[in-house]
Amino acid sequence: MGLASNYIARRYIKPGDHLYVYRACLAYSHHGIYRSEGQVIHFTSAASSSAERREVCSACELMEYSERSSGVIASCLDCFLKSGSPRRYKYGVTKAGYLMRRRGTCNTAEAGPVEVVLERAESLLSRNGFGEYNLLTNNCEDFATFCATGQKCNRNGTTRTYGQASLLGGFAFRRCHPNS
């Protein structure tokens, strides 16, 4: 993995990894938590999922919660990547390291233990509970960052603590501003 890319070969992906993939010629990225055995838990909007899920994948149709078209869903790694290359989100980077990287690729906060990351993701999946999807204030990066750290992200590479019990109950919160 290079400084700028965070690319990870599939064979090195581990349960609890926060993965992302670039879409639309690097215009944006989609984030999720790797579950195991080729499965990813991620947060998606009804608009993006209906356009992207035109064909039913033979692997995903057998997975739990795959009938959901939006919210917190589980899908196979291939459907999550959509022919893109997997990248691992970095946690615990220095402020200087954060400033040298592309936005949406790292965070200064530390990720929790793998078991806790997976427990948060599974809990949100079973309840479909991460609030209403909003591209700017409650999106897939927020979901994956919350699963990894227990906190919602700011756009300055840091995190801010919110009530975990409330988020796990499905309530959405207003994103804190980068300078708060």
C-alpha positions in Angstrom: 0.0 0.0 0.0 1.5 3.3 -1.0 1.1 6.6 0.8 -1.5 7.9 -1.7 -3.4 4.8 -2.7 -4.3 2.6 0.3 -4.8 -0.2 -2.2 -5.0 -3.6 -0.6 -5.0 -7.0 -2.4 -8.1 -9.0 -1.7 -6.0 -11.8 0.0 -5.0 -9.2 2.7 -8.5 -8.0 3.6 -9.4 -9.0 7.1 -12.7 -9.0 9.1 -13.3 -5.5 10.6 -11.4 -3.6 7.9 -12.9 -0.3 6.8 -12.8 -0.6 3.0 -13.6 1.9 0.4 -13.7 1.9 -3.4 -13.6 4.8 -5.9 -16.6 5.2 -8.2 -17.4 7.4 -11.2 -13.8 8.0 -12.3 -12.6 8.8 -8.8 -15.4 11.4 -8.3 -16.5 9.8 -5.0 -15.9 6.7 -2.9 -18.1 4.1 -1.2 -17.2 2.8 2.3 -18.1 -0.3 4.2 -16.9 -2.8 6.9 -15.6 -6.1 5.7 -17.5 -8.8 7.6 -15.8 -12.1 6.5 -16.0 -14.7 3.8 -16.4 -12.1 1.0 -19.1 -10.1 2.7 -19.3 -6.3 3.3 -21.7 -4.3 5.5 -22.3 -0.9 4.2 -24.8 2.0 4.2 -26.5 3.1 1.0 -29.3 5.4 -0.2 -32.4 4.2 -2.0 -31.4 6.2 -5.1 -27.9 4.8 -5.5 -28.9 1.2 -4.6 -31.8 1.0 -7.0 -29.7 2.2 -9.9 -26.8 0.0 -9.0 -28.6 -3.2 -8.1 -30.3 -4.0 -11.4 -29.1 -7.5 -11.5 -29.3 -9.9 -8.6 -25.9 -11.4 -7.7 -26.0 -15.1 -7.1 -23.8 -14.6 -3.9 -25.8 -11.7 -2.5 -29.2 -13.2 -3.0 -28.3 -15.9 -0.4 -27.1 -13.4 2.2 -29.2 -12.1 5.0 -30.7 -8.6 4.6 -29.9 -8.7 0.8 -33.5 -8.0 0.0 -33.0 -4.5 1.4 -32.3 -1.9 -1.3 -31.2 0.9 1.0 -30.0 1.6 4.6 -27.5 -0.6 6.2 -27.1 -3.7 3.9 -24.8 -6.6 3.4 -23.5 -7.6 0.0 -20.7 -9.6 -1.4 -17.3 -8.0 -2.0 -17.7 -8.0 -5.7 -21.0 -6.1 -5.6 -19.5 -3.6 -3.1 -16.5 -3.0 -5.3 -18.4 -3.0 -8.7 -15.1 -3.7 -10.6 -13.2 -1.2 -8.5 -10.0 -1.8 -6.5 -10.4 -2.3 -2.7 -8.7 0.2 -0.5 -8.2 0.1 3.3 -9.1 3.2 5.2 -6.3 4.3 7.6 -6.8 5.1 11.3 -4.4 6.7 13.7 -2.6 8.8 11.2 -0.9 12.0 12.4 -2.4 15.4 11.6 0.4 16.0 9.1 -0.2 12.6 7.5 -3.9 13.4 7.2 -3.2 16.7 5.5 -1.0 14.9 2.9 -3.7 12.4 1.9 -6.9 12.6 -0.1 -10.0 13.3 1.9 -12.0 10.2 2.7 -9.0 7.9 3.0 -7.9 8.2 6.6 -8.6 9.6 10.1 -6.6 10.7 13.1 -8.8 8.6 15.5 -7.8 5.1 16.4 -10.0 2.1 15.3 -11.4 -0.1 18.0 -10.8 -3.9 18.4 -12.0 -6.0 15.5 -14.7 -7.7 17.6 -16.1 -4.3 18.6 -16.0 -3.0 15.0 -17.9 -6.0 13.8 -20.4 -5.9 16.7 -21.3 -2.3 15.8 -21.7 -3.1 12.1 -23.8 -6.3 12.8 -26.0 -4.4 15.2 -26.7 -1.6 12.8 -27.3 -4.2 10.0 -29.8 -6.2 12.1 -31.7 -3.0 13.0 -31.1 -1.2 9.7 -30.3 1.6 12.0 -28.1 4.4 11.0 -30.8 7.0 10.3 -31.7 8.4 7.0 -29.0 8.5 4.3 -27.8 12.0 3.5 -24.9 12.5 1.1 -23.4 15.4 3.2 -24.4 14.7 6.8 -25.0 10.9 7.2 -23.3 8.8 4.6 -21.4 5.5 4.1 -18.1 7.0 5.3 -19.9 8.2 8.5 -21.3 4.7 9.0 -17.9 2.9 8.5 -16.1 5.4 10.7 -18.7 5.0 13.4 -18.3 1.2 13.3 -14.6 1.5 13.5 -14.3 4.2 16.2 -17.7 4.6 17.9 -17.7 8.2 16.7 -19.0 10.1 13.7 -16.4 11.8 11.5 -15.6 15.4 10.9 -14.3 16.5 7.5 -11.0 17.5 9.1 -9.8 14.0 9.8 -11.0 13.8 13.4 -14.0 12.3 15.1 -16.5 13.5 17.6 -18.2 11.3 20.1 -22.0 10.8 19.9 -24.3 8.6 21.9 -23.6 5.1 20.7 -26.9 3.8 22.1 -28.8 6.4 20.1 -27.0 5.7 16.9 -27.5 2.0 17.3 -31.2 2.8 17.9 -31.4 4.3 14.4 -31.4 8.0 15.1 -29.5 10.3 12.8 -27.4 13.2 14.2 -26.3 16.5 12.6 -22.6 16.3 11.6 -20.4 18.5 13.6 -18.5 21.2 11.7 -14.8 20.7 10.9 -13.8 23.6 13.2 -15.9 22.6 16.2 
